[in-house]
Structure formats: structure tokens, C-alpha cells
């Protein structure tokens, strides 16, 4: 199947176009300018704020002027991640798209369907003047993936509408009416370098090719966290041998389950064979523990060049104990919605970010503010006990479900008419911008839906092609049958 032949043609055409434009979080200048020019070229009122958020207003079709104004909303930025062996510069290189069966993918990188396909659908609505609908405002926000800062600074005047349809969900046939709020808890370990003395042997350990995934949507799927596995092995070595930690590096994105982590360490030369045996046993144990969720996991221990210095032992041991102790995974399940994760935490990244500092980033999510604060406090306590300084930032609100939503009923009725089946109504354990929108415009009636995606926030990201057409048909029918003004 050729990309040019994918249906709906207009949606995939726009998706291919924006896939050529760099749009990393916090670097959306080019895609923002592209959307502004796009709106103006169609003759529509186009507004951009200082952050780069873009609003394009399309008037109602003739005869539909009395319908409620619908805001179609998506975020223009994407998570930029790639496989370690892939050469790709997200600041300038276009994504390399290809079709595999019923799935659209990118070669070795994230696909950016989160949320590029939502942006493309909104663009297709704007471009097609044959569609029937009331007033439609298309809102494209920046920096959703690294803190929802575009939505946070958005002026309420840019939410001038009655209904908001968020196009940032990942399962066709489902409508989401609620989401978790979140924040990040950071730990900073300050250390002194100490010289490495004696007859030492140096190893580099790498854990790679884990499944990874979205730290909200995939947190309950039993996937391994590369940072947790690495710290688990290193602590065993530190407690068993004379041990020096020279460097450590794992994960990259606060909202992704880390797939890769590595470290350089030293032990006495007399212990090198014992360490190799320990590592083989450790790898075998992990492969058995995660046989279902991590079939492609790779474990590598190899000799490396000697280091002249190491992180002082007190800090190294405190770091490794903290990383082992800190909570990671599902903290609590919802008592109201069966099967929904209520509260979770993700050990996202561990980085040596200066000559004397190690930075650890974690993210917490919950639909309940007090529960989110509780797990953040537990995470912070583990780091403080290990000698770190802790801070918190980036908090954003959740979106409380409204089962009585008028647009929800219309969307369900339309879906039943189209496909002869009931749409599933859910809440999601991931951060959507809807909570921030609702704070700014409490009158908004909101739902979220989209086509089916898998592996988002990882190089395995893929978009189900048939689901895009079903999503598109549902969206068009919903626009045509939107409620009238009272």
C-alpha cells in the first residue's frame, strides 16, 4: 500500500505535509508559522498568540449558522525519540514514513501521529468547503508533550466556543470524558569526584530495546523500566564488591517509560569474572520476569576504557539506593471506573548534567489531586533519604468526567448510526489539555476521541490506517449533527 493512496486522502495528505516540518516540543516555530499561513491562505480569521498557539476560525456552512460553535483542538508538537542506531536530526530532518500492513510507521523514530493526525484532521476540515457544519474554530496548541505550557498560557478568548472536541486520543471506537492531572518531581544529587585507586577493571553495562511507551497510557501494562533495572544491578554490585560508579545515563523524556539505560563502573580486577557471572544471572532473571512484556530486551556487559575518577562513594550509594527504593508503576486503581489507573509514577530519566550533578526526573499522574500529592511526596522522600535535593513543578489539573454531556450523547448516537455499535465511554490515565481548558472556560462541553495508535512516545509508534477513516467519518457526522443553540 502506497502512502499516497491512503484514505481519507485529505487527512493523510496533510499528515504527510506536517511530517516534513520539524515540530519538537518547545521548538514549534516552523509548524506554527505553517498553520498560520495555511489559515490565512484559506481566507479565514487566523490568530496566533505569543506562545505560538494558533486559532483558525471557519464560518458555518449555509443553513447551519444556528449550530453551537465547536472547537476542534489538537497539539502541534510531537515526542522526538529514536532508536540508538538511527541517525536523525529532529530539528531539520523530515520523518520517513512507510506502510506496513494496516499500520503507518516512521523509520526508526517516533511517528508523530500523537498528535499530528489530529492536527491533520482539523486541517482537512478547514480545507474542505463542501462540508456541512456550524461555526468551527480549530485550535492548535504548542508544547503539550513537555508540560502543557501552550494550554497553560492560552488566553480564555481563544476558547470562544460552546463545545470542545479534543482530537488527541488513541483508540478508535472510544470516547474519553476525563483524564488525569500530573506533576514532575525532580531530584538533584551533588557529588565530588574521587580518584580511582588500585588494580581496577572497568565495565560498561547497557540495558536496551525495552518496549517503553507512554508513561500514562502504558503504565499498567507490566513493562520494565530501564532505569529501575540498571539501578537494581548496580546496587547489587556496589554491595558485593569494591565498586566505583563513573557515569550513569538512562531515559530521556518525562512522559515516556525509559527503554534504554547505561553506566560505567569499576571493580577490582580479581572480581571481573564474578561480575560477569552475576550479570548473566541477573539478565536471565530479568528475561524470565518480563518474558511477556519485554521479549526484545537486550543486556550487554563489556570492558571499557579506564576512568581516572568516579562519583564519590557516599553519593553513588545514596543514588543507587534511592533509585531502587523509589516507587515506579501503578500506585492505585480507580474506585469508580473499573480497570482505570487512578494514580501512578514513572522514573523517567537519570542524567549526569554537569561536572558535579546528577539529575533525576520522575512524573506522577492522578485524577485526584490529593493522591497525586501523596505519591509525589513518597517519591521525593525516597530521594531525600538518599541525599538529594527535591523540587516539584509542572503541575496541571485533571478533567472530571461529565456523563451528562450533551455532545457526548450526540457523538454516541452518531457512532451508532454509522457503525451499528455502541461507542465505549472512558476516562484516560494520561494528561490531556482539557483540564486546563475547563479551568479557563468552565462552560465548555468536552469530549476527546481519535484513531487507533500504538507505541506512542517510542520509536515503535504506529497508526492504524483503517481506524483513521472511521474516526474521520465519525468526526464529519458529528459536525453535521452538532446541537443547535438554545
Secondary structure as UniProt FT lines:
FT   HELIX           3..5
FT   HELIX           9..19
FT   TURN            25..26
FT   HELIX           29..41
FT   TURN            42..43
FT   STRAND          45..48
FT   TURN            50..51
FT   STRAND          54..58
FT   TURN            62..63
FT   TURN            65..66
FT   STRAND          70..75
FT   TURN            84..85
FT   TURN            90..92
FT   STRAND          97..100
FT   TURN            101..102
FT   STRAND          103..106
FT   HELIX           113..127
FT   TURN            129..130
FT   STRAND          136..141
FT   TURN            144..147
FT   HELIX           149..153
FT   HELIX           156..159
FT   STRAND          163..166
FT   TURN            172..173
FT   STRAND          174..179
FT   STRAND          181..190
FT   STRAND          193..195
FT   STRAND          200..208
FT   TURN            215..220
FT   HELIX           226..240
FT   STRAND          243..250
FT   TURN            254..255
FT   STRAND          261..268
FT   HELIX           269..271
FT   HELIX           272..289
FT   TURN            290..293
FT   TURN            295..296
FT   STRAND          298..303
FT   STRAND          309..311
FT   HELIX           313..325
FT   STRAND          329..333
FT   TURN            338..339
FT   STRAND          341..354
FT   TURN            355..356
FT   STRAND          357..366
FT   HELIX           369..385
FT   TURN            386..387
FT   STRAND          389..396
FT   TURN            403..404
FT   HELIX           406..419
FT   STRAND          424..428
FT   HELIX           434..440
FT   TURN            442..443
FT   STRAND          445..448
FT   STRAND          453..454
FT   TURN            456..457
FT   TURN            459..460
FT   STRAND          462..464
FT   HELIX           465..480
//
